Amino acid sequence: AYREALLERSAASGEGRLVQGLGGFAYAGLLLGLFGGVLFLYRREVYESASGFLVVFGSMLLVLGAAAVIARTEASALLIPVAFAALITGVLYDGLLGVLTTLFLTALLAGQPPFVGITAPFTAAVAGTAAAVGVQWIERRAQSWMLIAAVAGGYVLAGGTLTLLRYFSLGDLAAAAGWGSVNATLSTVLAVGAVVPALENLTGITTDQTLLELSDLNRPLLRRLSREAPGTYAHSVNVANLSEAACQAIGANALLARVGVYYHDIGKMARPHYFIENQPKGRNPHDRLRPSRSAEVIREHVREGLRMAEEAGLPEAVKCFISEHHGTRKIGYFLEKAKREEPDLDLDPGDFAYPGPKPQHKETAVVMLADGIESACRALQDPSPERIREVIRQIIRERIEERQLDQCPLTLRDLN
């Protein structure tokens, strides 16, 4: 009745329509400005990223556009896809930003005459919050049915509450369950199944769902690694266990580290027998090569790995592990061998160094350390706890002295 009275009043006066239009513009502008301020203060990385800013505000505008269409067609307000925006921001960033997006959207809806009152904003707020929080527990896109159930359950709970408050009848409650299920299904399928994978490329963000899919050891690239370079495969699994535990201890992304390690040495498949973990005892093809040529073969596994990763469509977050896990370190064994065997040659140290860059992230720096530690500890004749601790301290000291950790955010506390 209140909504109808407002509409009649605005229809009766052209001046009233103008004032109402200005009021609506000011209302929306103020709320969007406040939301932008929240991003600026507490999510600066999203605010300063053109793609991130576009994704967050674009998803909100899509929802508002859909709400306008629903209002014009007089369809059920339960079809307003607030959960769609909540899912996108929740998957790409975090649940808190998803909840904030939901609350600002429901506040915007509450100020529009077709949705005045408590019912539309309240149901949208509950369902959107369920979507933003629920998506944090979904590990694979195949589990989307659980997310659909959570969002639909949010509509049912909100409808039940409104029924107890006498805002809804039993028929309205049944409608909330039906339309809410439709909304939940469409929002989840579109957001998780179609839009988010496309936005990962736009924003450069790799979601946990994508990482979990890449962690499947039955993926073609990893199965090929296990067949063609079994020693490297076993080494990668061991380093993944070490890196995951270390990242959990310092609050870094343990899942990203594990997945990155699985693929960090895939370039060795080009010439697996040139790497010690794949060589049978007593047979080393480097014995027949000049040291400079051996160093070139060793360095090449980084470039080959990046090429294979590009062909396999691996995300940038995983490619970083391939290029950064050796940083710009010298291939010391062959450099010293070259100095001994070819003392008259003018050696270029750059020919005996990895192309880099140095680790730029906590996770890639942890993998650099774990990679060296696993190899060194595996070669110990008597791997007692004391000797292993000393190897770990020595390798960390070496990486610090080589300035390989200068460009990553690891702290001394993290290293300790």
Steps between C-alpha positions, in 0.01 A plus 500: 500500500786734584670427168178555306442831679851616413452405136163679482645811658791515255268430204274787601773762485770559241692701757464210741650265243796734451564531873465126544743439214756733656448332835551156349816619324637650824408186697679267258796735460550531875491123555733426207735774622505347848572158350786647297633659820491167680699342216750787505559468874483125554541335159752730336627227266149465353441875481828568319459211256304607193384143435411440867307827526318416178408151619360611837302801378409331172343207682301743717375692197394175331293409805342847509424475129335162552300650789378779270382244243326298774324816626378592152367152427351471851675167548577373849761702691637164615661471155737794558841329462685653795661159555662531156706804605574346839632183337726686257662720767511214752679264260744751352583684823357386833177439686515832687503701177213281376298580811575875467390490136178328605420753773561804281291346222208432733523857632483625141196282430326618818502856369322420175117546507419156349692331784413725794444305819680221678423193290713544186812641675483248783471191278774632270730574795461152653541316169795717389680451831442124477657508151804708606571283803406166344731539203800493737421136578468384140820335383398397148254634247339154496383577855289794380184312596597557865521873431161496329355328807657759732360798305157339460505421872569867566184595312298241692634618838435864411150411378429304818611795713279740304210255539543502878506880487173490299658670199459176301211258471553126461456548126773764501726258687445235233574763233821595683611137493417460131629830360796489739603161365476630143705806592759291685541260208532768231733720709730212592516344153568834333745633760704191589465311174538776241583849626768436765726289270490783245568764767803304626673586171390864521611556860797264508353337812521122535221370721527209742260302281741529206798412719325192636421386147867551404613300805345182360800271441310332217517810283679426169809711569559346844437146378752560223751629758455184710571282194782692330681640805401286800785631716393860438140404572593348838718803578209733418261314730752518787566870444123560483456344845779714645377820334140447606598449864727806497234722341244389756746595777552856372146570375580484127285326238578132560278375217667731248842382615407132464358547151791719391751235609321228307576691179826680588728244334288385205766640265728212600284270289678637192825328612426307819821292503714814537368551856647294781169384652416319171844346437583135562802445724831556326357655182524876466476649148666820625830310515513523119408869476695821543402682824353793306280263301390321820405833658300591189306171520426556870389861444281392211254315724362834619426624147364160398277497807355842414436384143319186619301702752393741227388213278307342789328831583632513857418825685765766563501423873632150422746613231671719762626187676669379182691822438571602862587179686870531402500879485823628345724254684826378352528138386801472725613144428548554127640851545776366725554207265543739209753706696701184570482340156511814283708753696605692188145574384336833578192366677179700518337433841163579342531180295508306825200668668126438487296762310285598801332713619568473872200386708234770514256324734514326835390174342765495225771591753391213726518265202852622414609408854310169512635401158861537611440350843328187366779432251776559755338290773432216260874487422605479868675175593385515862182715509478549875273779633805708596657474155168578330458812716849615407430447128182707529682784677784491247272513195296789643825688579624441145181630341511812718868563420430451129226766539242266347237594761536878461189547285251280689295591810647227724609637839772375732224376729357298210842353425552410864 
